Amino acid sequence: MSSDVEEITKGLAERIGGNSGLNATLKFNFDGAGVVYIDGKVTPNTVTNEDKPADCTITVSADNFKKMAAGELDGTTAFMTGKLKVAGDMSIAMKLGPLLAKK
């Protein structure tokens, strides 16, 4: 697992806190650099690097994810240009905007 993925994991855990409101599981796949798994079905929510099935899987490079989290890359634009791919329940991915916007 890359140091970028470790940094992203820590940042997501801080932004999500005890209750993300996702009520679902979500996995970020960072193109072979590692994964971040968010379990929004348990309280408090957990953020780990376990690679297990999720309700929604988002595949994106760690660099593009960091740009999205910093507000430098719009998630919809990333999706439309192929920089971000979504498998599974798209409505879960749509809930990410407000979570990533938290500071």
TORBAMI-696146 format. One record per residue: residue number from 1; residue in one letter; x, y, z of N, C-alpha, C in turn. Coordinates in steps of 0.1 Angstrom, whole numbers, plus 5000, padded with zeros to 4 digits. Layout:
N
SITE:NUM:A:X:Y:Z:X:Y:Z:X:Y:Z
...
This chain:
103
SITE:1:M:5008:4988:5000:5000:5000:5000:5009:5012:5000
SITE:2:S:5005:5022:4992:5013:5034:4990:5011:5044:5002
SITE:3:S:5020:5053:5004:5019:5063:5014:5007:5072:5011
SITE:4:D:5004:5074:4998:4992:5082:4994:4979:5076:4999
SITE:5:V:4978:5063:4998:4966:5056:5002:4965:5057:5018
SITE:6:E:4977:5056:5024:4976:5057:5039:4971:5071:5043
SITE:7:E:4976:5081:5036:4972:5095:5038:4957:5097:5035
SITE:8:I:4952:5091:5024:4938:5092:5021:4929:5085:5031
SITE:9:T:4934:5073:5036:4926:5066:5046:4925:5074:5059
SITE:10:K:4935:5080:5063:4935:5089:5075:4925:5100:5073
SITE:11:G:4927:5107:5062:4918:5118:5059:4903:5115:5058
SITE:12:L:4900:5103:5051:4886:5099:5051:4881:5096:5064
SITE:13:A:4889:5089:5073:4884:5086:5086:4880:5098:5094
SITE:14:E:4888:5109:5092:4886:5121:5099:4873:5128:5094
SITE:15:R:4871:5128:5081:4860:5135:5075:4847:5127:5077
SITE:16:I:4847:5114:5078:4835:5106:5079:4831:5106:5094
SITE:17:G:4840:5105:5103:4837:5104:5117:4829:5092:5121
SITE:18:G:4820:5093:5130:4812:5082:5135:4800:5078:5127
SITE:19:N:4795:5088:5119:4783:5085:5111:4784:5093:5098
SITE:20:S:4787:5087:5087:4788:5093:5074:4774:5096:5068
SITE:21:G:4764:5089:5072:4751:5090:5066:4750:5081:5053
SITE:22:L:4761:5074:5050:4761:5066:5038:4751:5054:5039
SITE:23:N:4750:5048:5051:4742:5036:5053:4745:5025:5043
SITE:24:A:4757:5024:5039:4762:5014:5028:4777:5012:5030
SITE:25:T:4782:5003:5022:4796:5000:5022:4801:5006:5009
SITE:26:L:4813:5012:5009:4819:5018:4998:4834:5015:4998
SITE:27:K:4839:5012:4986:4853:5009:4984:4859:5017:4974
SITE:28:F:4871:5024:4977:4879:5031:4967:4890:5021:4963
SITE:29:N:4891:5019:4950:4902:5011:4945:4912:5021:4938
SITE:30:F:4924:5022:4943:4933:5032:4938:4943:5025:4928
SITE:31:D:4937:5019:4917:4945:5014:4906:4957:5006:4910
SITE:32:G:4955:4996:4919:4966:4988:4923:4975:4993:4935
SITE:33:A:4973:5006:4938:4981:5012:4949:4975:5008:4963
SITE:34:G:4963:5003:4963:4957:4999:4976:4942:5003:4975
SITE:35:V:4935:5000:4986:4921:5002:4987:4917:5009:5000
SITE:36:V:4906:5016:5000:4901:5021:5013:4886:5016:5013
SITE:37:Y:4882:5010:5024:4869:5004:5026:4862:5012:5037
SITE:38:I:4850:5017:5033:4842:5024:5043:4830:5016:5046
SITE:39:D:4828:5013:5059:4816:5006:5063:4807:5016:5070
SITE:40:G:4797:5021:5062:4787:5030:5067:4775:5023:5073
SITE:41:K:4775:5010:5074:4764:5003:5079:4765:5000:5094
SITE:42:V:4777:5002:5099:4780:5000:5114:4781:5014:5120
SITE:43:T:4778:5014:5133:4780:5027:5141:4789:5024:5152
SITE:44:P:4801:5031:5154:4805:5041:5144:4810:5035:5131
SITE:45:N:4809:5043:5121:4815:5039:5108:4829:5036:5109
SITE:46:T:4834:5026:5100:4848:5023:5100:4854:5025:5087
SITE:47:V:4867:5029:5087:4875:5031:5075:4887:5023:5076
SITE:48:T:4889:5013:5067:4900:5004:5068:4906:5002:5054
SITE:49:N:4916:4994:5053:4922:4991:5040:4919:4977:5036
SITE:50:E:4908:4971:5041:4904:4958:5037:4899:4958:5023
SITE:51:D:4902:4948:5015:4897:4946:5002:4886:4936:5002
SITE:52:K:4874:4941:5004:4863:4931:5004:4851:4937:4996
SITE:53:P:4841:4929:4993:4830:4934:4985:4823:4946:4991
SITE:54:A:4818:4955:4983:4811:4967:4988:4799:4970:4979
SITE:55:D:4790:4978:4985:4778:4981:4977:4781:4990:4965
SITE:56:C:4792:4998:4966:4797:5006:4955:4812:5006:4955
SITE:57:T:4818:5005:4944:4833:5005:4943:4836:5016:4933
SITE:58:I:4845:5025:4937:4850:5036:4929:4864:5034:4926
SITE:59:T:4868:5034:4913:4881:5032:4909:4886:5045:4904
SITE:60:V:4897:5050:4910:4903:5063:4907:4918:5063:4911
SITE:61:S:4926:5071:4904:4940:5071:4909:4941:5079:4922
SITE:62:A:4951:5077:4930:4952:5084:4943:4954:5099:4940
SITE:63:D:4961:5102:4929:4964:5116:4926:4950:5123:4922
SITE:64:N:4942:5117:4914:4929:5123:4911:4920:5124:4923
SITE:65:F:4920:5114:4932:4912:5114:4944:4916:5126:4952
SITE:66:K:4929:5128:4954:4934:5140:4962:4930:5153:4955
SITE:67:K:4930:5154:4942:4925:5166:4936:4910:5168:4938
SITE:68:M:4903:5157:4938:4888:5159:4941:4886:5163:4955
SITE:69:A:4893:5157:4965:4892:5161:4979:4896:5176:4981
SITE:70:A:4905:5181:4973:4910:5194:4975:4901:5204:4967
SITE:71:G:4891:5199:4960:4883:5208:4952:4888:5212:4939
SITE:72:E:4899:5206:4935:4906:5209:4922:4900:5201:4910
SITE:73:L:4893:5191:4913:4887:5182:4903:4873:5179:4907
SITE:74:D:4863:5182:4898:4849:5179:4901:4847:5164:4899
SITE:75:G:4840:5157:4908:4837:5143:4907:4829:5140:4894
SITE:76:T:4819:5148:4891:4812:5145:4879:4821:5146:4866
SITE:77:T:4829:5156:4866:4838:5158:4855:4848:5146:4854
SITE:78:A:4853:5142:4866:4862:5130:4866:4855:5118:4860
SITE:79:F:4842:5116:4864:4834:5104:4859:4832:5105:4844
SITE:80:M:4828:5117:4840:4825:5119:4825:4837:5117:4816
SITE:81:T:4849:5120:4822:4861:5120:4814:4869:5106:4816
SITE:82:G:4863:5097:4824:4869:5084:4825:4880:5084:4836
SITE:83:K:4882:5094:4843:4892:5094:4854:4887:5087:4866
SITE:84:L:4874:5085:4867:4868:5079:4879:4857:5069:4873
SITE:85:K:4857:5057:4878:4848:5047:4874:4840:5042:4886
SITE:86:V:4827:5040:4884:4818:5036:4895:4812:5022:4891
SITE:87:A:4813:5013:4901:4806:5000:4899:4797:4998:4911
SITE:88:G:4785:4993:4908:4775:4991:4919:4766:5002:4920
SITE:89:D:4761:5005:4932:4751:5015:4934:4756:5029:4933
SITE:90:M:4752:5035:4922:4757:5049:4919:4752:5059:4929
SITE:91:S:4740:5057:4935:4735:5067:4945:4744:5068:4957
SITE:92:I:4752:5058:4960:4761:5059:4971:4773:5068:4967
SITE:93:A:4777:5067:4955:4788:5076:4950:4783:5091:4950
SITE:94:M:4771:5093:4948:4765:5106:4947:4765:5113:4961
SITE:95:K:4765:5105:4972:4765:5110:4985:4779:5115:4990
SITE:96:L:4789:5112:4981:4803:5115:4985:4807:5130:4985
SITE:97:G:4801:5138:4976:4804:5152:4975:4804:5159:4988
SITE:98:P:4793:5159:4995:4793:5166:5008:4804:5160:5018
SITE:99:L:4806:5147:5018:4816:5141:5027:4830:5146:5023
SITE:100:L:4833:5147:5010:4847:5151:5006:4848:5166:5009
SITE:101:A:4837:5174:5009:4838:5188:5011:4841:5192:5025
SITE:102:K:4839:5182:5035:4841:5185:5049:4856:5188:5051
SITE:103:K:4859:5197:5060:4873:5199:5064:4875:5196:5078
